[in-house]
Amino acid sequence: MHELGVTQEVLDIALNKAREAQASRITKINLVIGEMSGIVDDSVQFYFDFLSQDSIARDARLSFRRVPMQVRCRRCGFSFSPEKLDWSCPKCKEWDAEVTAGKEFYIDSIEVD
Amino acid sequence: MKVKVLQNILDANTQMAQKNQRLLDNHRILALNIMASPGAGKTSLILKTIARLKDKTRIAVIEGDIASTIDADRISDQGVAVVQINTGGGCHLDANMVENALNNLKLNEIDLLFIENVGNLVCPAAFRLGEHKRVVLLSVPEGDDKPIKYPMMFTESEAVVINKTDLMPLLDFDLDAFKRKVIGLNPDVEIFQLSAKTGQGLDPWLSWLEAELKSLRA
């Protein structure tokens, strides 16, 4: 729902980094987004095309690397990807799960000319 | 050419939240971010807490809503300082909005600050505001499956309040199953069961607030 604000942040960070690198054009932005974040890729690209049109990031492609949710059982240490509504450990059957992946929400890198 | 960035997309918000927290710390104000679905009873819980604590604790409220001043008016009727934020369609509060609200409060006259977030179990979990504790409210008519459907809200909170327990006899809400799911996601979380309407079960919640306030001021 808040993709517009998020996209503005992505653009601001990318423009800042490009300026530091004295780049003349941003061609690609590589994002890493965990499954738990609830961000819709298509919306972000849609807003990005609109927000970036008067900047050096115009026509840049956003690449989304999606990180699936991964949890670790606190009882037996087994790591697994929970399925649907069941977060109980497939190995020891206990429900005591620590999220170890899936909350990522960062810009990994930008590609510039 | 590839340039490494490795920067969280919400960095600007996080930095502003840290600034807010420093401001609150300087004034020794305990700030709670109250999050829940629309209608879970956020305002009712705040009102009940005000009624019970206002004689000994100076309370203020920041009210976040998409539109209207309905909630702020209810708080203001209790003689408590309140600032209304209307997000104009925005699905959550962010640290910048809270900074503006803090500028409109007399911080030297506050012990306990409630920040009532926009009714939503998704987006508020991603935006720190500068609060000391995040509290998620879940009313029993919403169902006991919510921790699994909205895990971020429950993994990111320090306390879970189960509200409207007076309705339990009418519903098939499985309290044990709910608690098991919450603790399974977040073993250190505080869990309270209460009815903001009848006041039943309110004491442990009030004691927790007072203990947190005391430890902040120790």
Interface residues (C-beta under 8 A of the other chain):
Chain A: M1 H2 G5 V6 E9 V10 D12 I13 A14 K17 A18 E20 A21 A23 L31 M36 S37 G38 R74 L85 W87 S88 W95 D96 A97 V99 K103 F105 Y106 I107 D108 S109 I110 E111 V112 D113
Chain B: M1 K2 V3 K4 V5 L6 Q7 N8 I9 L10 D11 A12 N13 G90 C91 H92 D94 N120 V122 C123 A126 D145 I148 K149 P151 M152 T155 R180 K181 I183 G184 L185 P187
